Amino acid sequence: MDYQKLFEEIKKTAILTDYSAAESELPVGRSKFGGKPHLPKDFEWFYYEGEDFDNVVKRRPLSFLAQINLQEIADYDKDNRLPHKGMLYFFYDLCTMRWGFDPKDKGCARVLYIDNPDNLQSIDFPEELDVDYILPEFALSFKSCMDLPDYEEIAERVEDLEWDSYDEERVLYGYDGMEREDVSKLLGYADLIQGDMLFECEEVSNGIYCGGIPEITEEQREKMLSASKEWELLFQMSTVSDENYELMFGDCGSIYFYIKKQDLQEKNFENVWLILQCF
């Protein structure tokens, strides 16, 4: 296996996010985690009906996680994967904190794209959104880096890989991802905790429950394995914390927003799927 040639073919650019607590309310339209979202005044808040940790099923408002001003990150999008104007927003139900392996989890996370960032304003949270699920405001900064997949993500999609030498070869190629901690990023490849998620996205979006071992035929599996290559990472969010606040997904985990390549190309963010993984 010529790993260096492989890496040249599959490498992507990731946009890493760094955050710091906002000292004062950020200007409307700035990229950020938390605080009140900056949206058109006619925005209708996203809701999800799901079961929480106390087994209570209820329709609840999603938490606002992040907004990205796409013009701010255009210079970092070296692969030209995202629109270079407009706003991208990420929402998730922090109360139920669904894992994404059940088709019923559809709607627990939403992504909104607005191509015209004019006429935005700070939008109040729904009254029924518990204060425990409201993030304080963090300012964001960005940098780009070369990214390569974890072994588990491509093991079944590339022949002749050797797991015991793959990580070593990545480092020799210049990959430094294993030295990063609590990484939040746009694009690139997911930092896996519990294995490949591309196949899981394809399964669950086809109505297959993935909380156990799905009963599928070998033909179905091969078909979905091939189709799973159409999914890619849109946004990974890991632990966000400072001296006064901490947001953690499960036990030191991350959430991953996945999108199909064609949908991203067409700026269609309606069918994004979220998966949570933790240690």
Summary of the structure (lengths in Angstrom):
residues: 279
radius of gyration: 18.8
end to end distance: 31.2
largest distance: 57.3
contacts: 808
relative contact order: 0.19
helix: 22%
strand: 31%
